[in-house]
Structures are given as C-alpha cells and as structure tokens.
Amino acid sequence: MTNKPNTTEQFNREISICRELFSKKMKDYGTAWRILRNSSITDQLFIKAQRIRSIQEKGVSKVDESIQGEFIGIINYSVIGLIQLELGISTEIVMEDQTTMDLYDKYIKMSRDLMSNKNHDYGEAWRDMRVSSITDLILMKILRTKQIEDNLGKTLVSEGIDANYLDMINYAVFALIKMKE
C-alpha cells in the first residue's frame, strides 16, 4: 500500500525554500520593491511565467536560471503583490525585516488555507495535471489580473486581484512539488 503524500507538508517544504530566499534577498536589496505598482508586479510575474512556458516548449534554456527558480519567483512576487495591495505603493522603501516577514507569513498562511480548502473540494486534482498545464493556468491568472488592473480593480462577478495572487502562489507550489516527484 502506497502512502499518500501529505500536501501540507510538501507545501511547507517548498515555501520554506521560498521564504529563505525572500529573506536573503531582503538582506541584499532591502524592500526596494515597495515603490512598485501592482501592475509592475503583475508584469514581472508575466515575464517569469512566459519564460517557464518558453523553456517548456523549446526544451532548452540559454540563461543559467532554472524553471524551479522562476516558480519560486512567482511565489515571492505574488506575496509582494499581496503586501502592496494591503499597504499601497510607497516612496518610503524601508520596512523593518520582522514586519516584512510577518506580512510574508500572513499571506502564505492565507494561501495554504485556501489550498487546503480547494484540495478538499477538488480532491487534489492538480496531482494529475502536467506542469505545463499548471504554467498555463498561472499565465491565465496573470492575464486575468492584468485585465482587472486595466479595469481599475473593478470586477462585476469575478474574484479580485488578491484571489489571483493567492492562486498563483498555490499553482507555483504545486509545480515545484510535481517537479520533485
């Protein structure tokens, strides 16, 4: 009998890698990203997801940066996007390390809780998906976010930008898990 993988444990393992990198980059660069508008964050997410898709389609990368690293970037930029939605852009780019990491943890917890609820309802259907399909779903979420931003954040019946960022975090974590299995 095969043991069923514990998704929460796998999620936490992948996030610990993302969090450590986020913390180290904060030591290197500070919180200079505080000046970014959400549309700029969304464009950065688009660049990362498009690069993943391009490498998946071409089968080769000419730049020495891994697909895994790009998925980690999607997770961390999505968290930055959520923080910016909450705090707004600022020319005061200095934020205390503890405050920043507390916000990081807050949004990761929200993402993990959402993942658990959706996995319950969907029966962890993502486990039967291809990583390339997960990439496409992330791209779709980015394009939806761009449209919402173009509509000045207004939606008629759809979830908002924050929900899309949370979904991108979860899809990127799923891709990282699948790439290790």
C-alpha positions in Angstrom: 0.0 0.0 0.0 1.4 3.4 -1.1 1.5 6.2 1.4 -0.5 9.2 0.2 1.7 12.3 0.1 0.9 14.9 2.7 0.3 18.0 0.7 0.5 20.4 3.6 4.0 19.1 4.5 5.1 19.3 0.9 3.7 22.8 0.6 5.5 23.9 3.8 8.8 22.4 2.5 8.6 24.3 -0.8 7.5 27.5 1.0 10.5 27.3 3.4 12.8 27.4 0.4 10.9 30.4 -1.0 10.8 32.2 2.4 14.6 31.7 2.9 15.4 33.2 -0.5 12.9 36.1 0.1 14.6 36.8 3.4 18.1 36.7 1.9 17.1 38.9 -1.0 15.7 41.4 1.5 19.1 41.5 3.2 20.7 42.2 -0.2 18.2 44.6 -1.6 16.0 45.8 1.3 12.4 46.3 0.4 13.0 48.4 -2.7 10.0 46.7 -4.2 7.8 48.9 -2.1 7.9 51.5 -4.9 6.3 49.0 -7.4 2.8 49.5 -8.6 0.8 46.3 -8.7 0.7 46.5 -12.5 4.6 46.3 -12.5 4.5 43.3 -10.2 2.0 41.6 -12.5 4.2 42.3 -15.5 7.2 40.8 -13.6 5.0 37.7 -12.9 4.2 37.6 -16.6 7.9 37.6 -17.6 8.6 34.7 -15.2 5.7 32.6 -16.3 6.3 33.3 -20.0 10.0 32.3 -19.6 8.9 29.0 -18.0 6.5 28.3 -20.9 9.1 29.2 -23.5 11.6 26.8 -21.9 9.0 24.1 -21.6 8.2 24.5 -25.3 11.8 24.8 -26.6 13.1 22.2 -24.2 16.3 24.2 -23.6 17.3 27.3 -21.6 20.2 29.6 -22.7 20.2 31.5 -19.4 21.5 29.7 -16.3 18.4 30.2 -14.2 16.2 27.2 -13.5 12.5 26.8 -14.0 12.2 26.0 -10.3 13.8 29.4 -9.6 11.2 31.0 -11.8 8.3 29.3 -9.9 9.9 30.4 -6.6 10.0 34.0 -8.1 6.3 33.7 -8.9 5.5 32.7 -5.3 7.6 35.6 -3.9 6.4 38.2 -6.3 2.8 37.2 -5.6 3.4 37.7 -1.9 4.9 41.1 -2.7 1.8 41.9 -4.8 -0.4 41.0 -1.8 1.6 43.1 0.5 1.4 46.0 -1.9 -2.3 45.6 -2.2 -2.6 45.9 1.6 -0.1 48.7 2.1 -0.1 50.6 -1.2 3.0 51.8 -3.0 5.4 53.9 -1.1 8.4 56.0 -1.7 9.4 55.0 1.8 11.1 51.8 0.8 12.5 50.8 4.1 10.4 48.4 6.0 11.5 46.5 9.1 12.6 42.9 8.5 10.3 41.5 11.1 7.3 43.4 9.7 8.1 42.3 6.2 8.4 38.7 7.2 5.3 38.8 9.3 3.4 40.0 6.2 5.0 37.3 4.1 3.9 34.7 6.6 0.4 36.1 6.8 -0.1 35.8 3.1 1.5 32.3 2.9 -0.9 31.2 5.6 -3.8 32.6 3.6 -2.6 30.7 0.6 -2.0 27.5 2.5 -5.6 27.7 4.0 -7.0 28.3 0.5 -5.0 25.4 -0.9 -6.3 23.1 1.9 -9.9 24.1 1.2 -9.7 23.7 -2.5 -7.8 20.4 -2.2 -10.7 19.2 -0.1 -13.3 20.2 -2.7 -11.3 19.2 -5.8 -9.7 16.1 -4.5 -6.2 17.3 -5.2 -6.9 17.1 -9.0 -3.6 19.1 -9.5 -1.7 15.9 -8.8 -3.0 14.5 -12.2 -2.1 17.7 -14.1 1.1 18.3 -16.2 3.5 21.0 -15.0 2.9 22.7 -18.4 -0.8 22.9 -17.7 0.0 24.5 -14.3 2.2 27.0 -16.1 -0.7 27.8 -18.5 -3.1 28.3 -15.5 -0.6 30.7 -13.9 -0.4 32.6 -17.2 -4.2 32.8 -17.4 -4.3 34.1 -13.8 -1.8 36.8 -14.7 -3.8 37.8 -17.8 -6.9 38.0 -15.7 -5.1 40.1 -13.1 -3.9 42.5 -15.9 -7.5 42.8 -17.1 -8.7 43.6 -13.6 -5.9 46.2 -13.2 -6.9 47.7 -16.6 -10.5 47.9 -15.2 -9.1 49.8 -12.2 -9.6 46.9 -9.8 -13.3 46.6 -10.5 -15.0 43.3 -11.3 -18.6 42.5 -11.9 -18.8 38.9 -10.7 -15.2 37.7 -10.5 -12.7 37.4 -7.7 -10.3 40.2 -7.3 -6.5 40.7 -7.8 -5.8 39.2 -4.3 -7.5 35.9 -5.1 -5.5 35.6 -8.3 -2.2 36.2 -6.5 -3.2 33.5 -3.9 -4.0 31.1 -6.7 -0.6 31.8 -8.4 1.2 31.0 -5.2 -0.6 27.7 -4.9 -0.2 26.7 -8.6 3.6 27.5 -8.4 3.9 25.4 -5.2 2.1 22.6 -7.0 4.5 22.8 -9.9 7.5 22.7 -7.5 6.1 19.6 -5.8 5.4 17.9 -9.1 8.9 18.6 -10.4 10.3 16.8 -7.3 8.0 13.7 -7.6 
